Amino acid sequence: MKELIEGVMLKELVTHSDSRGFFREVIRENDNQFFDVSFGQWSHSFIFDGVIKAWHFHHIQTDYFYVCSGVLRVGLYDLREDSPTYKMKMDFLMGDYQQASCLKIPPGIAHGVKAVQGPVNLLYMMSHIYNPSDEIRIPYNDPSIGFDWENDYQIT
């Protein structure tokens, strides 16, 4: 894994498998370093293959992403001027064929997704109840970010 943007955390999850299937814990109340905010809302996004949902960020809300099925490309861009990783961008895959993980996205990090192999089922938890005034949108092809959503990963 590449160096992470300041405050972003990618928690690898443990999977317990047997002949019946598997069990996996995603977030625990006592994950103090990872889950250190309040619970506001739990949401489910179903994303068709090839769909890009980018960019947006929050001033107060922290998001936690977990991909249940499909493969999702996640892009992150640090907009926090006081951050040591200001203007750093990164992207990676989550979901099928990837290490099971949960992603923590703090306020001030622009984030977007693309369903690389869909449909994708994305569960995400938010530290606050949805507030339209805290959902700041940026076009997916904003030249100041310079992120190429059309350049997909090759899934093997």
Secondary structure, DSSP 8 states (H G I E B T S, - for coil): -----TT-EEEE--EEEETTEEEE----TT-TTT--S---EEEEEEE-TT-EEEEEE-SS--EEEEEEEEEEEEEEEE--TTSTTTT-EEEEEEETTS--EEEEE-TTEEEEEEEEEEEEEEEEEESS---GGG-EE--TT-TTT---TTS-----
